[in-house]
Structure formats: structure tokens, C-alpha cells
Amino acid sequence: MATPAKRPHLLFFPFPVQGHVTPAFQLASLLHRFHGFDVTFVHTDYNRRRVLRARGADALAGSPGFRFVAVPDGLPASDEVAAQDMAALLLSLPALVPHFKELVLSDELLAASTASCCLVSDVVPVQRAAKEIGLPCVTFWTSSANSFMACCQFPQLAAKGLVPLKDTEQLKNGYLESTVVDWVPGMPKMRLKDFPSFIRTTDPDDAIFAMAASIAESHRTVPSAVIFHTLDELESQVLRAMSAILPPIYAIGPLPLLLRQAAGDDDPAFVDASGSTSLSKENRACLDWLDGKRAKSVLFASFGSIVKLTDEQLVELAWGLANSGHDFLWVIRSDQQQKQPVLPPEFLAETEGRGCVTSWCPQQAVLRHGAVGAFLTHCGWNSMLESLSAGVPLLCWPGGADQQTNSWLACTEWRLGVEIGEDPRREEVELAIRQVMGGDVGEQLRRSATEWKEKAALATRPGGSSSVNLERLVNEVLSTER
Ligand code: UDP
């Protein structure tokens, strides 16, 4: 009897937060289901526990040729740590390396297939370890190509004396807004304010700044290709400029649309299951609540899985929402909700029936719902792509990390959104909501949003840029890494 042909194996090891795990899972599902790869998908123990709590054991059961494994991360088992401190998490990544090596070398399946396996990861210490043990690897960068390019400029920003900041006063006195940086390849008219927030330090030895500053070098030398979760049309200038400094790059996205395209209408359950791998329990009742609302009448407000607003910001936002007169669906994560309620009882009474507050929602389905008119977002990259794919305009309130750059892109390059001030009062929130939900500005934003939605749909159809890039990735890189 002929032995069945051995299938190529991909080992996915995403940076262990929601915004990286979700797109990694989408890409893994696409490559497994439609391109013939077996997949081992690595969670950290902490995230494994979260998936079990949120979605039960079935969510980690896998399927033939697709399995989940977990490695220790040393994080507490407590339910309370629903969101992690990004800086602490970044600094703890090297601690994963021994567990990763042990996994690859002692796991029967992986040890047998090291030569026919490829690591897909955005965790640099893990990529370096893979190289050491002879495991080929590619980067999957889950944020914008623009944010990658912006980080690549950190050494020059430091060499020109623009950063680190002289003192924290510079954050308040307009220095970031007034300092123009006009020499970044593919990124015209940037201000220091638009760079990833890691520049906002006064410490010349800041470890996160140093880590971001080294990304060009790390990704130039370690992986054999870099996949960006984006589409050519969205970030063409930067992608072109990036080709000069990186190994071959592939712009592939938006992944939820590629999954829908590939599965067609035949298998909605597969598309739903692969679309998100939520680490928190979703409240699907908010979709029923939206069903009762008029088309484009609801503002959706959500700040992703990590950003935390202060109590004062929550209260200002609450009154901004109430005073705007618009209906709203607002996600306030459970780790953001205090033991003492922050939202004033008067706000809750005044907005009863008009507002729905939930701790975690099926965001992609919410954005696709016809009742949603605009999205007040922290500008996490997945949220931006999900909104763009659904043709929903943005009200941008960037929190930190890459979000400043993403907000700049949406507002100045794509004309898909408007940005709110860094620490807005209720009047500013109210005005901004009125702007994006109606009037001339809202109208203009909706037109742009519809155009972008069509471009994203085209890119993911057969022959579209992202579909072609996915085929190229499979043929030029993943199938030859053996
Ligand atoms: N998300 C969700 N339900 C929510 C809030 C967020 O499913 O109530 C998902 C959202 O669809 C996105 C991810 O969580 O895919 C957040 O990733 P993003 O890059 O936007 O932000 P991050 O959490 O990394 O800051």
C-alpha cells in the first residue's frame, strides 16, 4: 500500500494577545483548510485557560491535521488578569524561548518534521531560537506596514536628537504635534505624534524603545519572508519602500474576507469559527439589540483587548455618548469595570433603551450589522481592518503602541475617519460623534468607507492582490521551506 504523501507542517506561535492571536488563527485556518498544510497552533498557558473559560474545551479540540498546544508563560491563573500589561508582556518574551525549544525538540510530531516544518511567528526571540535549531521561519506582522516602517525610523529619530523626550513637559507643550518628520520612505507629512507611542519616553535606555528600534534588523536577518496583514492598495507606498529593506514581503488581508471568499456560502460555521478565536466570552445578545435599531443609527464604541481608559475618561465618554443624542453600543471589558461602578446612575437612566453596554461582543458581526453607523475605536489594527471591510467610518481615539500611526493613516491617508484629542472632554466627544454620524463630514466619510470596502472585497477575490499574494506565499516560500 502506498504511504500517504507527508503534508507540510506550519507551527504558528503568535505574540500572546488577542490582536495577534486572532489574525494568526485566521491565517492558519486558511492555509490548513485550503492550501494543504498541517498546523500546530501554540497558545501560552494563560491564553489557553482563557479560551477554556470563554468557549469551553471544544474550542481547543482541533481537527485532523490542526492541533493546539500550550507552553508555560509563568502568568497568574487568576481570572482577574483579563488584559495584560503590554510592556511587561513584551519584556517577558525571552522567558518563552526554553519552552518553545523544548516543544520543538521533544514533541514527537514536530521533532520528526523539523526539516519539513516552518515557524510562522511575530515573536522575535522565538524566531531567533528557531533559527538556532534549524527550523525555518517567516514573520507574520499583524499590525500595519506603516507602523513597522515607523519603528524602523527610531534609530534615526534618536540620532537626530528628536527622541528620547527631554522631559514629560514635551508631552503637554505641543512638541509632538509641531515636530514634522518628512523623510520617512513612503510616509509623507508625519508628526512625532503619529509615531508609535514607544517614542514617548524620557529614558535613553528604555527597553521597549530599544526593542522597537531593532525590528528592521531582526526582520531583515532572521525570517526568510515577512507577511503583512494588510492589502497592497491600502499601504502601497510603504510596502514598496519596505521591499528594499526586508526579505520578500507579502501583503495578505483582510484575512476575515479571504476566509469568507475561500469558504464561499457553503460553510458559515467554518467561517465563524475561523474568524475569531476570542479569549473572552462573547455577548451575542447585543446583535439582537442591534436588530431593533434603524440603519446606520448606532455608534459602536470599543477599545480592543488591552487599552484601559481612566475613570475620568470613562465618565467623559459616557456623557459625550449621552449628549450626542445617538444610540450606542459600548464595550467596557470586565477588567476595566471597577468594584465601584464608575458610570454615573444619571447616565444609565438617561440612556436607557438608547445605549447597550457589554463586556465583550462579536465585534466583526457587530461591524457588519446594518444598524452600525460609525465606530469609535482605539485604532488597533484588526479593528481598523474589520471596520474598513464592513464600510464603517471611524472616530479615532488612539491609545498607545502602533495606534497613533494607524489613526494617522485612517484620517489623513484613507480619509476614513476623524481623530479626537488625546484626552477629550465630554463636549469634544459629543461634537465628534455628531460629526461622524451625520452632516457633511459624516457623508464624506461614509463615501470613502464604501470605496474602501469595495477595494478590500476586490483584493480578496480570485485574482485580487491579496489572493494572488497568498498563492505566491504558498508557492514561493511555505512550500519550499522543506
Ligand atoms: N474584539 C472582539 N470583541 C470585542 C472587542 C474586540 O471580538 O468586544 C476583537 C476585535 O474584533 C479584534 C480584536 O478583538 O479582532 C482586537 O484587536 P485589535 O488589533 O483591534 O486591538 P488590540 O486588542 O490588539 O489592542
Residues whose N, C-alpha, C, O or C-beta is under 5 A from the ligand:
A	BS01	UDP	Q18 G19 T22 S302 F303 G304 S305 I306 V331 S359 W360 C361 P362 Q363 Q364 G380 W381 N382 S383
